[in-house]
């Protein structure tokens, strides 16, 4: 995933915006990343990724784990939402073929 790819598809928040938010604001817990454009407060799909970025910053690491390409990321979110694990808010990036 590149810096300008969206991590939070519900609120259209890019990886660049999230990692810069973490660097500048130094949140004490991962949930404070929600202050960055509402990231993680929609369907919930991106929460594990937000936690990963938080951990990586706390350890002084970058991209320690393999990230999916944007198409695979969106497809996995589609499966997540269709399995009933989250509901995107109005205005979110469409799920699958919608």
C-alpha positions in Angstrom: 0.0 0.0 0.0 1.4 3.4 -1.0 1.2 6.5 1.2 -1.6 8.1 -0.9 -3.8 4.9 -0.9 -6.8 5.1 1.4 -6.7 3.1 4.6 -10.0 4.2 6.0 -12.4 3.7 3.0 -15.4 4.9 5.0 -14.0 8.4 5.6 -11.4 8.5 2.7 -8.4 8.8 5.0 -5.0 8.0 3.3 -2.1 6.2 4.8 0.0 9.4 4.5 -2.5 11.3 6.6 -2.6 8.6 9.2 1.1 8.2 9.6 1.6 12.0 9.7 -1.1 12.3 12.3 0.7 9.7 14.5 4.1 11.3 14.0 2.8 14.9 14.8 0.2 14.2 17.5 1.9 11.1 19.1 -1.4 9.5 20.3 -1.0 7.5 23.6 -3.4 4.7 22.4 -4.4 3.5 19.0 -8.0 4.6 19.4 -6.9 8.3 19.4 -6.1 7.9 15.7 -9.9 8.3 15.2 -9.2 12.0 15.6 -7.6 11.8 12.2 -10.6 12.4 10.0 -12.7 9.8 11.8 -10.4 6.9 10.7 -11.6 3.6 12.2 -15.0 4.8 13.3 -17.0 3.5 10.3 -17.2 -0.1 9.4 -14.2 -1.0 11.4 -12.2 -2.8 8.7 -9.2 -0.5 9.0 -8.8 -0.7 12.8 -6.2 -3.5 12.6 -4.2 -1.5 10.2 -4.4 1.6 12.4 -3.2 -0.4 15.3 -0.3 -1.7 13.2 0.8 1.8 12.2 0.5 2.8 15.9 2.7 -0.1 17.0 5.2 0.5 14.2 5.6 4.2 15.2 5.9 3.3 18.9 8.8 0.9 18.0 10.4 3.2 15.5 9.7 0.9 12.7 8.1 1.3 9.3 6.2 -1.2 7.2 7.4 -4.2 9.1 4.6 -6.4 7.9 3.5 -7.0 4.3 0.6 -4.9 3.2 -2.0 -5.8 0.6 -2.2 -4.0 -2.7 -5.1 -1.5 -2.8 -7.3 -3.8 -4.9 -6.9 -6.7 -2.5 -7.5 -4.4 0.4 -10.8 -3.2 -1.0 -11.8 -6.7 -1.9 -11.1 -7.9 1.6 -13.1 -5.0 3.0 -16.0 -6.0 0.8 -15.9 -9.6 2.2 -15.7 -8.2 5.7 -18.8 -6.0 5.2 -20.8 -8.6 3.4 -20.1 -11.1 6.2 -21.9 -8.6 8.5 -18.9 -7.5 10.5 -19.3 -3.8 9.8 -21.6 -1.3 8.2 -20.1 1.6 6.2 -21.7 5.0 6.8 -23.3 7.1 4.1 -20.7 8.5 1.8 -18.2 5.7 2.4 -16.4 4.1 -0.5 -18.9 1.6 -2.1 -18.6 -2.0 -1.2 -17.9 -4.3 -4.1 -20.1 -3.8 -7.1 -22.3 -1.1 -5.6 
